[in-house]
Amino acid sequence: SDCAVHFKNSLILDEFDLSGQDSVSLDSVCRDNGCKVYVSSVKDATLIDKLTFKPATGDEISLKSFTDNFDAKTRQKIPYVVKKGDSVSIKNANDNFACGPIVIYAIRNGAPNSDIAGVYDVSTTYRDEQALGKVVTVMGPTPFTVWASSPSENLEASVFATGFDIEEGEKCTEVYHSNRGLGIKYAINGPITTLFFKEEVQMNVDFLDFFESKLNLTAATLFTSQGYIGCGNAEIYHSSLYDSQINFELSSDIPRTTHLEAFLNTDDPLTLRLDGNAEMERNFTGSIGDDSYSRTGDISARELSFTYSMADDASFLVKFTDLGITPEVTTRRTPPTSSTSLRPTSPTLPTSPSPTTTTSPSTTSAARG
């Protein structure tokens, strides 16, 4: 089935695009101008050996040879290169055309940021005091965490759940924004993320092939539905490795006030419970097509817990900002309704910094402790 995610300048394929197919063409992205194709899969992946790049003329090349092919100095991924005018497909020679978890990111030559972006794999090793560039894309087949810090106070980045080539017209939502000097730590419940840095700085950085579901209320953070992208086309990523249900918990020793921003495109409820009290539980739904999509609100509690069961093509993003300790006179818990509910804000996608004009690329977060 076609689960491919389409952007103006790129295409992201997964295992479901290749399953049951003897070949899948890359011509829509690659033929007119040529392209670069990056591949990521789990370690010791089965069913990848018999997937090959098949040009109209020339030898076939295994996709597996590109999953762990990195530049020795920079550790950037080395792509499969398609020249302008060439026709290339991905051939599946597995029995019954089966396929395992895989991420394939094909980007048209000349796409925004293609001359400055670096693409990295979650499987690459920890880096100490390196400058990774002004635009940094990280990809991997399982949900993962980006974690970086820097001695510089200029570590600031806009983060998206996409590749590096998105344009403003695609209306992609910024999922995270790091503040200068505080480092970066965030999780991506999908296969790809890109950081657009304000400046190129030296940093300690790690990519971890897992993400935490228990977080601290004092941290600026986010969580998303499985395969979240957040662009105007409302598409999502797919993988057999995504959990069918997700649970997130944010907590603190004392009541804190938290500012929430939610972007909801789901008929199936995202359930919020305060302080473990079933009487203080509310369900939220929304649509990308009306004013229920974007909501904001301030909530006071020691614990916020969220649950969600995965639904086809549904998605959400929730961002959290700590506003400080809740004054004692207002610590009485109230259900998240009326003034404490997530209030509708805008009928359209929020305006985000344009990645094409962001002159930064380098990676993020607090160094591994």
N, C-alpha and C positions, 0 to 999 in steps of 0.2 A: 504494500500500500504506500501511497505518497505521503510521507510524514516530513518531507524536506521542508526546511525553513528558508524562505526566499527573501533576500534583501536586494536593494537596487544594484549593488555591485558584487554580490557574493551569494553563495549557496552553502548550507550546512546539511549534510546527510547523516543518517544514523542507520542502525541495524535494520530497522523496519523498511527503509527505502531499498535495501539490498535483498532482504529476505523474499524468497519466492521469485526473484528476478535473475535471469541469466546475465543481464548486463544493464547498466544505468548510464546514460549519456551525461557528459559534463559540458556539452557544446553550448548550452544556453548561457553559460558564464565564460567559457574558455575560448571558444572558436574565433570570435571577432577580433579580440585584442590579445589573446593569450592569457595565461593565468598561472597562479601558484596554488598548489593543493597541499594542505597540511593534514596529517593523519595521526590520531591518538587512539590507543586501545588499552585495555587492562593488561597487566603483566601475564605472561604465559597464556595469552588469549587463544582459545580454540577457534577454528573456522576462519581465521584471518589469513593463514598460509595460502589458501586457494582463492584469495581476492587479488586481482591484478589490474594495474592500469594497462589498457589495451588501446594503443594508438591505431589509426587507420593504416599507417605504415610503420614498420619498425617492431622492435621486440617488446613483449609484455614485461612488466616489472611488478614484483610483489608489493602490495601495500604495506606488508609487515616491515619491509626494509626501511620504511619512512616513519614508523611509529617510534623507533628509538634511535633515529639518526640526528645527531646534534653537532653543532659547530664546537670544536674542541676548546676554543677560547671563550666564546660568549655564551655557550650552552643554548643558543637559540635553535629552534627546530629547523631542519633543512627540508624544504618542500620539493615535491615533484613539480617540474616546470613544463608547462605546455606553451609552445610557440604559437604566435599569431597565425591563424588559418588552419591549424591542425585540428583534427577531430579525434577526441579521446573519450573512451567510456571505461567504466569499471566492470570488469568481468567477474562473475561469481561461478566458480567451478566446484563448489561444495555439493554434496549429495542433497537432492531436493532443494537446491539453491538456498541452503540454510545460511545464517549469519549470526555472529555473536556481537556483543557490545562494541561499538566503534563510533568515532566522531571524525567526519571528513569536512574540512573547511576549505572551499575553493573561492579564490578572490581574483576578480578581473584585474589585469594589468592596468595601471593608471588610476586605480581606486583611491579615494581619499586616504592619506596617511601611509600609503603603501611604500613610500620611499623612506619613511622614518620609523615604522613600527617594527617591534621585535616580537616574535611569537615563541612562547615557551610552553613546555609540557609539565604537568603536575608531577611527573615522575622524576624530573631533574633535581639535582641536589641543592642543598642549602648554599647560599652565597653570602660571603662576608665582605661588607664594604665595597659594593660594586655599583656602578651606574648602569642601569639596564636600558635607559633611553627615556624619551618623553612620551612615547605611546607604547604600552606593554599589553600584549594579549596573552592570556593563559588558557590552555585548553586541557581537558581530560574527560574520560568516559564516565567517571563517577562524581557525585557532588564533592566539593573540595573547599579548602580555606586558604585565603591569601593572608600572609602575616609578615609585616615589615616594620622596620624602624630606621631612624637615621640620626646621626649627630647634628644634621642640619635642621634648622627650624623652618625650612621651606618645603617640607614634605607635604604637598597638597595635591589632591587628585580628584577628578570626577570619574565615577565608576559606572559602567554599563554592563548588562548581561548579554553582550553581543561581541562580534568581532570588531576590528579597528576601522572598518570601512563605512560605518553608518553615516548618513547625512541627516541634516536637520529636518528635511521633508518627510523622513520616515517616522518622525514623532516617537522616538525611543525615550523612555523614562530613565533618568539618572537614579540608580538604585542606592548609591552611597556617595557621600562627599567627605573626604578626610580633611580635618582641620590642620593647619600648619603646626608642626612640632609635636603632634600627639601620636604619630605613627598610624598604622593602618592594620586593621584586622576585620575581615568580613568573610562570610561563607556564601558560596554560590551553589544553589540547588539545581545545577544544570551543567552543560559541557564547556561553557566558554565565558570569559569575562575580559573586559579591556579597561585599563586605567589610563586616563589622559592627564598627565602631570603638568602642573604650572611651570615647573622647572626641572631640569635633569639634575639629580642629586645622588650622592653616594648613599647606599643603604644596605642594611642587613635584611635579607628577605628569604622566605621559605614558602613553598607550596605544599600543603598537606592534603592527602587524599581522603579526607573525612571532614565533616563539619559538626560543630557542637550544637546540641538542641537545648542545652541548659545554659543560660546567659545571665549576666549581671545587669540589673536595672541601671547601674551607674554608667554603663558603656553606651556610646552611640553605636547602634547596630541595626540590623535588618534581618528579616527572613522572608522567604518566598515559597510559593507553591512549586511543585515538581516541574522542572523544565521551563521556568519563567523566563520570558524575554522582555516584555514590556514595551513593544513597539505598536504603532498604529494598525498594523495588519492583524493583530490579536493572535498570531501564531504562537505555538509553544514547541519546545524540544521534547523528544521522546526517548526513553531508554527502558530496557527490561530491568535495569539496576535501580530504578527509582522505587521507593517504598510507596505502597498504595495509600498509606495513612501517615501523616506527619504530626508530631507533637512538639511544641516549643514552650519553654518556660523561662520567664525572666523574674528574678527575685532579688531581694535586698533584706538586710537585717532589720531595717526600720522603714516605715512608709515613705515613699518618694513620689513626687509628681513627675509623670512621664508624658511627653508630647508624642502623639502617634500620628503618622500619615499613612493612610491605607489607599491602595489602588486595587479595586475589586472588579474582576470580570468573571463572575461565577454565579450560577443559580444554586449551587450547592453551598451550604453555609460554612463560613469560617466562624468557629465558636470561640468566644472569649469568656474566661472565668476569672473573677477577682478573688484573690486570697483563698482559693480552694473551696469557695462557698457556692453550692449549686444554685442558691437563690440569687446569686449575683452573676448570672451567666446570660449572655446574649449571643444571638446568631446574626451574622452580617453577610449580605449578598450585594452584588452590584453588576452593572453592565458598562462596557466601554462606550456604549452608544448614548448614555444619558448622564444626568447629574448624580447618579448613585455610584459612579466609577471612582471618583476621588473624594476622600473624606479625611477630616482631621479632628483631633480632640485631645484634651488633657485628662489624664486619669491618675488618681492617687491610690496607691496600694503597696503592699509588701511583695505581692506576687501576681504576675499576669501569666495565665496559661492559655495556649491556643491549640486547637485540634482541627484537623481538616482531612477529609477523605478525597483522594484524587478523582477528578472527573475529566472526561475527554475534553480537550480544548479549553478548559477553564484555567484561570490563573489569578494570582494576587501577589502583591508586594506590601509589606508593612515595615515602616521605618520608625525607629525609636530615638528620641532625644531626651536625656535626663535634665529635668528642670530644677532638681535639688530636693532636699528633705521637705516633706510636707509639714507645715506648722501644726502643732498639737491641736489647735482649735478646729482644724479641718480634717483631722485624721479619721473621723467617723466614715466608715465605708458605705458607699452608696452604689446601687446598681448602675451599670454604664448605660443610662438612658437620659433623656432630656439634655440638661446642660453638660453631662459627662459623657454623652454618646459621641460616636464618631459622626461628625456633622458633614453633610454634603458640601463640597466647595466649588467644584468646577465641572461643567458638562463635557469638557474636552480634556485631552491629555495635558498634563502640566508641562509648562515650558522648561526645557532643560538646556544647559550649555551645549552649544553645537560642537560635536566632536570634530567636525571638519575644520573648525577654527581654533580649536584647542591646540596650543603649541607645545604640549607636554606629553612625554611618554617615558616611563620608568616604573619600577614596581613599588610595593607598599608594605606596610604593617609593622607591628612590633616584633622585633627579632625573637627567635625561639628562646624561651627562658631556660 
